[in-house]
């Protein structure tokens, strides 16, 4: 065999490629879309897993998506019931905090799930020492992110509510909202972060792809647990609203921040995230506040809106996060910044996109059937409502899948780890667009009555 033929096999076969030297990788431009220099083939730095089929994706992801449907339905039912709770009637600004808080919870847990999925594919969860470092480091990181972002999110919600309503709240109500947001985010992140770590470890043991399981499992528990904690904490604080309890709780949670920061900085697996993961969280917070305004404005106008919004947005967001997690995990087989040919990315084939899209259809249809059967939220499920709802969900999931593919590849090309960026933006955009689509569906139905 000639040297040219041997070189051709070396370049074209992904299982036998090498990078040449570390200097070649470092000198390769992150932003470049061109091929590597001649004579140096760019190749996976970890063994690339065998491409998964669309049927395998559906088989693994469908049960977890249906599991998330149950949690999202309970969350929607609870959100509908909260309209009648004393604390939400007395402090209606809490409703503006709900999408932001749920979005924050989702962003943190989705980012965690993707980081652990990537770590699993790279073998870090196979060794007990690195496994526990990953678990404790990520839980500490969640506490830092949750406390900081929830505090700013609560303050931002108050400012937005004041600008929209043209009036400012009393100091005790302000303390109640801020304390409720910070405490809920901190406790929910501690609980859900531990659940996510356990889920990914179990998936690794059972040889199941965690990218297909972790995101829906997070959603199945996340919204429900977060809403329950928010309602319970807000109700408790409302009973002692004339005391400084709310302020003391805020001070206590924030006083723990230095401890969590020290633990994160001493952890080699997550310390880099502490410096790079803030921009998408705050951007998502700003975007989600728009969804909060829309929900707060129309929740009393359209019967059943509170039940429908979390489920449609949640299912479509979960599917997009599965897609993003699969792309990110596969890209991590290559040097950061290098985009291989699309033929080498099994996660971005049309078969994968079609499979993910058709996971959405039965999930949303089953949800509408259960809403009609159980009378959830007093929503009236007519033929034209089903048509408009399914059309809205189809538009949302298609848009999110397209946005996911563009954002994930763009971030990787720019040398930014998608595990720390893409999920926050996807879920925030999905909350805003999904809420607007459902409101528009109600408006169209009203117009033809």
Secondary structure, 3 states (H helix, E strand, C coil): CCHHHHHHHHHHCHHHCCCCCHHHHHHCCCCCCCCCCCCCCCCCCCCCCCCCCHHHHHHHHHHHHHHHHHHHHHHHHHHHHHCCCHHHHHCCCHHHHHHHHHHHHHHHHHHHHHHHHHHHHCCCCCCHHHHHHHHHHHHHHHHHHHHHHHHHHHHHHHHHHHHHHCCCCCHHHHHHHHHHHHHHHHHHHHHHHHHHHHHHHHHHHCCCCHHHCHHHHHHHHHHHHHHHHHHHHHHHHHHCCCCCHHHHHHHHHHHCHHHHHHHHHCCCCCCCHHHHCHHHHHHHHHHHHHHHHHHHHHCCCCCCHHHHHHHHHHHHHHHHHHHHHHHHHHHCCCCCCCCCCHHHCHHHCHHHHHHHHHHHHHHHHHHHHHHHHHCHHHCCCCHHHHHHHHHHHHHHHHHHHHHHHHHHHHHHHCCCCHHHCHHHHHHHHHHHHHHHHHHHHHHHHHHCC
